[in-house]
Amino acid sequence: MEVRGELVLVCILGVLICSCNFFMVSEAVWLNLPASGTKCVSEEIHNNVVVLADYVVVSDNHSHIPTISVKVTSPYGNNLHLKENVTHGQFAFTTHEAGSYLACFWVDGHVQGSGDVSVNIDWKTGIAAKDWDLVARKREDRGR
Protein backbone atom coordinates (compact mmCIF):
# COMPACT_ATOMS: atom_id res chain seq x y z
CA MET A 1 0.00 0.00 0.00
CA GLU A 2 2.85 2.38 0.77
CA VAL A 3 4.39 2.00 -2.72
CA ARG A 4 1.04 2.70 -4.35
CA GLY A 5 0.64 5.88 -2.31
CA GLU A 6 4.12 7.07 -3.34
CA LEU A 7 3.31 6.34 -6.99
CA VAL A 8 0.10 8.40 -6.77
CA LEU A 9 2.03 11.24 -5.13
CA VAL A 10 4.68 11.18 -7.88
CA CYS A 11 1.97 11.23 -10.57
CA ILE A 12 0.19 14.17 -8.93
CA LEU A 13 3.48 16.04 -8.59
CA GLY A 14 4.28 15.40 -12.26
CA VAL A 15 0.90 16.73 -13.37
CA LEU A 16 1.31 19.86 -11.23
CA ILE A 17 4.78 20.55 -12.62
CA CYS A 18 3.59 20.12 -16.21
CA SER A 19 0.54 22.30 -15.58
CA CYS A 20 2.59 25.05 -13.98
CA ASN A 21 5.07 25.06 -16.85
CA PHE A 22 2.25 25.22 -19.39
CA PHE A 23 0.57 28.24 -17.81
CA MET A 24 3.61 30.11 -16.48
CA VAL A 25 6.23 31.67 -18.69
CA SER A 26 8.69 34.21 -17.43
CA GLU A 27 11.87 35.07 -19.25
CA ALA A 28 14.59 37.55 -18.42
CA VAL A 29 16.45 38.68 -21.52
CA TRP A 30 19.54 40.84 -21.84
CA LEU A 31 19.96 42.87 -25.02
CA ASN A 32 23.03 44.78 -26.10
CA LEU A 33 21.74 47.62 -28.24
CA PRO A 34 24.13 49.12 -30.79
CA ALA A 35 24.57 52.90 -30.91
CA SER A 36 22.43 52.92 -34.05
CA GLY A 37 19.87 50.39 -35.18
CA THR A 38 17.12 48.39 -33.51
CA LYS A 39 16.98 45.06 -31.69
CA CYS A 40 13.72 43.20 -31.22
CA VAL A 41 12.45 40.24 -29.24
CA SER A 42 9.29 38.36 -30.08
CA GLU A 43 7.09 35.69 -28.60
CA GLU A 44 4.31 33.56 -30.03
CA ILE A 45 1.32 34.09 -27.74
CA HIS A 46 -2.23 32.72 -27.81
CA ASN A 47 -5.36 34.87 -27.70
CA ASN A 48 -6.59 36.22 -24.33
CA VAL A 49 -3.26 35.95 -22.48
CA VAL A 50 -1.98 38.53 -19.99
CA VAL A 51 1.48 39.93 -20.79
CA LEU A 52 3.59 42.00 -18.41
CA ALA A 53 7.14 43.19 -19.00
CA ASP A 54 9.60 45.42 -17.16
CA TYR A 55 12.68 46.83 -18.87
CA VAL A 56 15.65 48.80 -17.57
CA VAL A 57 18.85 50.22 -19.02
CA VAL A 58 21.87 48.89 -17.15
CA SER A 59 24.93 51.13 -17.21
CA ASP A 60 28.30 51.05 -15.46
CA ASN A 61 28.46 54.83 -15.82
CA HIS A 62 25.99 56.08 -13.20
CA SER A 63 26.66 59.72 -14.07
CA HIS A 64 25.15 59.24 -17.54
CA ILE A 65 22.58 56.52 -18.17
CA PRO A 66 21.65 56.44 -21.85
CA THR A 67 18.00 56.59 -22.84
CA ILE A 68 16.19 54.19 -25.13
CA SER A 69 12.92 53.98 -27.04
CA VAL A 70 10.59 50.99 -26.92
CA LYS A 71 7.80 49.93 -29.26
CA VAL A 72 5.58 46.86 -28.79
CA THR A 73 3.31 45.66 -31.58
CA SER A 74 0.72 42.93 -32.01
CA PRO A 75 0.84 40.29 -34.79
CA TYR A 76 -1.27 42.59 -37.01
CA GLY A 77 0.93 45.64 -36.36
CA ASN A 78 -1.21 47.40 -33.75
CA ASN A 79 0.86 49.58 -31.38
CA LEU A 80 0.52 48.36 -27.80
CA HIS A 81 3.29 50.41 -26.18
CA LEU A 82 5.52 53.27 -27.31
CA LYS A 83 7.92 55.13 -25.02
CA GLU A 84 10.80 57.39 -26.00
CA ASN A 85 13.77 58.75 -24.05
CA VAL A 86 13.39 56.44 -21.05
CA THR A 87 15.81 54.50 -18.87
CA HIS A 88 13.19 52.07 -17.59
CA GLY A 89 9.53 51.23 -18.02
CA GLN A 90 6.80 48.64 -18.08
CA PHE A 91 4.14 47.46 -20.48
CA ALA A 92 1.11 45.29 -19.83
CA PHE A 93 -1.72 44.11 -22.03
CA THR A 94 -4.06 41.22 -22.70
CA THR A 95 -3.68 39.71 -26.15
CA HIS A 96 -6.63 40.02 -28.53
CA GLU A 97 -5.07 38.03 -31.36
CA ALA A 98 -2.85 34.96 -31.49
CA GLY A 99 0.57 35.27 -33.07
CA SER A 100 3.99 36.86 -32.73
CA TYR A 101 4.16 39.89 -30.43
CA LEU A 102 7.20 42.07 -31.06
CA ALA A 103 9.08 44.41 -28.69
CA CYS A 104 11.73 46.60 -30.33
CA PHE A 105 14.37 48.68 -28.55
CA TRP A 106 16.75 51.35 -29.82
CA VAL A 107 19.12 53.93 -28.34
CA ASP A 108 18.10 57.59 -28.33
CA GLY A 109 20.74 60.12 -29.33
CA HIS A 110 24.45 59.81 -28.66
CA VAL A 111 25.95 57.03 -26.51
CA GLN A 112 29.08 57.80 -24.52
CA GLY A 113 31.74 55.12 -24.11
CA SER A 114 31.76 51.78 -25.92
CA GLY A 115 28.62 52.43 -27.93
CA ASP A 116 26.56 49.44 -26.78
CA VAL A 117 23.71 49.87 -24.29
CA SER A 118 22.59 46.94 -22.14
CA VAL A 119 18.88 46.46 -21.47
CA ASN A 120 17.33 43.90 -19.14
CA ILE A 121 13.82 42.75 -20.06
CA ASP A 122 11.68 40.66 -17.72
CA TRP A 123 8.85 39.33 -19.94
CA LYS A 124 6.02 37.40 -18.28
CA THR A 125 2.94 35.80 -19.79
CA GLY A 126 -0.08 34.03 -18.38
CA ILE A 127 -0.19 33.21 -14.70
CA ALA A 128 3.41 34.43 -14.22
CA ALA A 129 2.20 37.97 -15.04
CA LYS A 130 -0.30 38.00 -12.18
CA ASP A 131 0.44 40.32 -9.26
CA TRP A 132 0.29 37.73 -6.48
CA ASP A 133 1.12 40.27 -3.74
CA LEU A 134 -1.95 42.30 -4.71
CA VAL A 135 -4.12 39.15 -4.69
CA ALA A 136 -2.86 38.27 -1.20
CA ARG A 137 -3.58 41.79 0.11
CA LYS A 138 -7.12 41.68 -1.32
CA ARG A 139 -7.74 38.33 0.38
CA GLU A 140 -6.47 39.70 3.69
CA ASP A 141 -8.78 42.71 3.37
CA ARG A 142 -11.79 40.47 2.67
CA GLY A 143 -11.00 38.38 5.74
CA ARG A 144 -11.28 41.38 8.08
Secondary structure, DSSP 8 states (H G I E B T S, - for coil): -HHHHHHHHHHHHHHHHHHHHHHEEEEEEEEEE-SSSEEEEEEEE-SS-EEEEEEEEE-S-TT----EEEEEE-TT--EEEEEEEESEEEEEEE-SS-EEEEEEEEE-S---TTS-EEEEEEEEEEGGGS-HHHHHHHHHHHH-
